[in-house]
Amino acid sequence: MAGEGGPPHRLIEGFPEPGTRIRKAYGNLWTAENGSAEEKKGVGKPSDLPRPWDPATCLDPVLREELWIWLEHVAEWINHEYVWEAAAGEAIPDCWPLHPHLVHELAVVADTRWRAGLATQAGPLEEWHRFVLPGFFERMRRRLKQSCDEDHQPWPAGSRFTVFTGDLASARRLRAYDADVAAARRQQALRNARQASGASHPVSAEGGPSVKTPPLRCPARDGPLDGKGRQRVDDPHRVDAYPGDSLD
């Protein structure tokens, strides 16, 4: 087969290996979760540790550069090993670093594939083939369509984002947040008042004691009120059925 044009090559290529800094980051994360108390103390707060699957957490410049190189190799590997028909929209575009959504997702794809390759059985890798990679392809196809098939295109949603971050839209959202927080404070005050007054003294929505108004009453001779001409008097427990009648 080597004489059929071109140098010999392997039929499949292995998944790209991450660099030493990335391996160290993975090691620190493992220690933070599984190490002894002394080892955990040595790696620092888990929340401060860089996570290769979340590039924004990789603040060290050397680590960040190594991560870019690794993701570049992963993108090339996926395009070579898993993309057959470029027209199907599954080829990662050469401008992928200029697409934040692809950067975020490719890092997760790389992380899950790396972990699956370290497993001692095939289940994780089968899940990567069945769910992770197809899901990545589908979301990339839906977002990009054919916008970067020939060359990188400016962000189509850029104008909408400009409106989103504008003063008018931002002020409208802030008013909505303020109204929600104010309602939460009123509800909290109501709960506090109920707890302070005890279960036998319910509190109204306005914060004061709640008084239950007894049912409307009328003289026995009149029978049930017909809803006409009823007049509430000073005594909240009594209702005059007809103006001018005396209450018993």
C-alpha positions in Angstrom: 0.0 0.0 0.0 2.9 2.3 0.5 3.5 2.3 -3.3 0.0 3.6 -4.1 1.1 7.3 -3.9 2.2 9.2 -0.9 4.0 8.1 2.2 2.6 5.3 4.3 0.3 6.2 7.2 -1.7 4.5 9.9 -5.3 3.9 9.2 -6.3 5.6 12.5 -4.6 8.0 14.8 -4.7 8.0 18.6 -6.2 10.8 20.6 -3.8 13.7 21.1 -2.0 13.7 24.5 -2.3 16.8 26.7 0.9 18.5 27.7 2.6 18.4 31.1 0.9 21.5 32.5 -2.5 20.1 31.7 -1.7 16.7 33.2 -0.6 18.5 36.3 -3.9 20.4 36.4 -5.7 17.1 36.2 -3.5 15.6 38.9 -4.2 18.5 41.3 -7.9 18.1 40.7 -7.7 14.4 41.5 -5.8 15.2 44.6 -8.3 17.8 45.7 -11.0 15.2 45.5 -9.2 12.0 46.6 -6.0 12.9 48.4 -5.2 12.9 52.0 -5.9 16.0 54.2 -2.3 17.0 53.9 -2.2 16.5 50.1 -5.5 18.5 49.7 -4.0 21.3 51.7 -1.0 21.3 49.4 -3.0 21.9 46.2 -5.0 24.7 47.7 -8.7 25.5 47.4 -10.5 23.3 44.9 -12.4 26.3 43.6 -9.2 28.0 42.6 -7.8 25.1 40.6 -7.7 25.4 36.8 -10.0 23.0 35.0 -8.9 22.2 31.4 -12.5 21.6 30.3 -13.3 25.2 31.3 -10.6 27.3 29.5 -11.6 30.5 31.3 -10.3 29.0 34.6 -6.8 28.4 33.1 -5.2 31.8 34.0 -1.6 30.7 34.0 -0.2 31.9 30.7 1.9 28.8 30.2 -1.0 26.5 31.0 -3.3 28.5 28.8 -0.9 28.3 25.8 -0.6 24.6 26.3 -4.4 24.3 26.4 -4.7 26.1 23.1 -2.2 23.8 21.5 -4.0 20.7 22.8 -7.4 21.9 21.6 -5.9 22.7 18.2 -4.6 19.1 17.9 -8.0 17.8 19.1 -9.9 19.8 16.5 -7.5 18.5 13.8 -7.9 14.9 15.1 -11.7 15.1 15.1 -11.8 16.5 11.5 -9.5 13.7 10.3 -10.9 10.8 12.3 -14.7 11.5 12.3 -15.6 13.9 9.4 -16.2 12.2 6.1 -18.5 14.6 4.2 -17.6 18.2 4.9 -21.0 19.3 3.4 -22.7 17.6 6.3 -21.6 20.5 8.5 -19.6 18.4 10.9 -16.2 19.8 10.1 -14.8 22.0 12.7 -14.0 25.3 10.9 -10.4 26.6 10.8 -11.6 29.7 12.5 -12.9 27.8 15.6 -10.9 29.9 18.1 -12.9 32.9 17.0 -16.1 31.2 18.0 -16.5 31.3 21.8 -19.2 28.6 21.7 -16.8 26.2 19.9 -14.0 27.0 22.3 -16.2 26.2 25.3 -17.6 23.0 23.8 -14.4 21.7 22.2 -12.7 21.9 25.6 -15.5 19.6 27.1 -15.3 17.3 24.1 -11.5 17.0 24.6 -11.8 16.5 28.4 -14.5 13.7 28.1 -12.6 11.9 25.3 -9.3 12.1 27.3 -11.1 10.6 30.4 -12.8 7.9 28.3 -9.5 6.9 26.9 -8.2 6.3 30.5 -11.1 4.1 31.4 -10.5 0.4 32.0 -13.6 -0.6 30.0 -15.3 0.6 26.9 -18.5 2.2 28.4 -17.2 5.8 28.7 -15.8 5.8 25.1 -19.1 4.3 23.8 -21.0 7.1 25.5 -18.6 9.7 24.0 -19.3 8.3 20.5 -23.0 8.0 21.1 -23.8 11.3 22.9 -20.9 13.7 23.3 -19.5 13.9 19.8 -22.9 13.8 17.9 -24.3 16.4 20.3 -21.3 18.7 19.6 -21.7 18.3 15.9 -25.4 19.0 16.0 -25.0 22.2 18.1 -22.1 23.4 15.9 -24.2 22.8 12.8 -27.2 24.6 14.2 -25.2 27.6 15.3 -22.9 28.0 12.3 -25.0 26.7 9.5 -22.8 27.5 6.4 -21.6 30.8 7.6 -17.9 29.9 7.8 -17.6 27.3 5.1 -15.4 29.4 2.9 -14.0 32.0 5.3 -14.7 33.4 8.8 -17.8 35.6 9.0 -18.4 38.4 11.5 -20.7 37.5 14.4 -24.3 37.7 13.0 -25.8 38.3 16.4 -23.4 41.1 17.2 -25.9 43.8 16.6 -28.4 42.2 18.9 -25.8 41.9 21.6 -25.1 45.6 21.3 -28.7 46.3 21.9 -28.7 43.8 24.8 -25.9 45.7 26.5 -27.2 49.1 25.7 -28.4 51.6 28.4 -32.1 51.3 27.5 -32.3 47.5 27.6 -30.0 47.2 30.7 -32.1 49.8 32.6 -35.2 47.8 31.8 -33.7 44.6 33.1 -32.4 46.4 36.3 -35.9 47.7 37.0 -37.3 44.1 36.7 -34.6 42.8 39.1 -35.3 45.6 41.6 -39.0 44.8 41.5 -38.4 41.2 42.1 -36.0 41.9 45.0 -38.4 44.3 46.6 -41.2 41.6 46.4 -38.8 39.1 48.0 -38.1 41.5 50.8 -41.8 42.1 51.5 -42.4 38.4 51.5 -39.5 37.9 53.9 -40.8 40.6 56.2 -44.2 38.9 56.1 -42.7 35.6 57.1 -40.7 37.2 59.9 -43.8 38.9 61.2 -45.8 35.7 61.1 -43.1 33.9 63.1 -42.9 36.7 65.6 -46.7 36.9 66.2 -47.3 33.2 66.4 -49.6 30.9 64.6 -52.7 32.2 66.4 -52.3 35.7 65.1 -52.1 35.7 61.3 -50.5 38.7 59.6 -51.9 40.4 56.6 -50.0 41.1 53.4 -49.5 44.7 54.6 -47.7 43.5 57.7 -50.3 44.2 60.3 -52.5 41.8 62.3 -55.2 40.1 60.2 -58.7 40.4 61.5 -61.3 38.0 60.1 -64.6 39.8 59.4 -67.6 37.7 60.5 -70.3 36.9 58.0 -72.9 39.5 57.3 -75.9 39.4 59.6 -79.5 40.8 59.5 -82.5 40.7 61.8 -84.1 37.3 61.9 -87.4 38.6 60.4 -85.7 39.6 57.2 -84.2 36.2 56.5 -81.0 36.0 54.3 -79.8 39.2 52.8 -80.7 39.7 49.2 -77.6 41.8 48.4 -79.6 45.1 48.1 -79.5 48.0 50.4 -77.0 46.5 52.8 -75.2 49.0 54.9 -72.2 48.4 57.1 -72.3 50.1 60.5 -69.6 50.9 63.1 -69.9 47.5 64.6 -68.0 45.4 62.1 -70.0 42.4 63.3 -73.4 43.8 62.4 -74.9 44.8 59.1 -78.2 46.7 58.7 -80.3 44.9 56.1 -82.2 48.1 55.1 -81.3 51.7 55.8 -83.2 53.0 58.8 -83.8 49.6 60.4 -82.6 49.2 64.0 -80.4 46.3 64.8 -81.4 44.0 67.6 
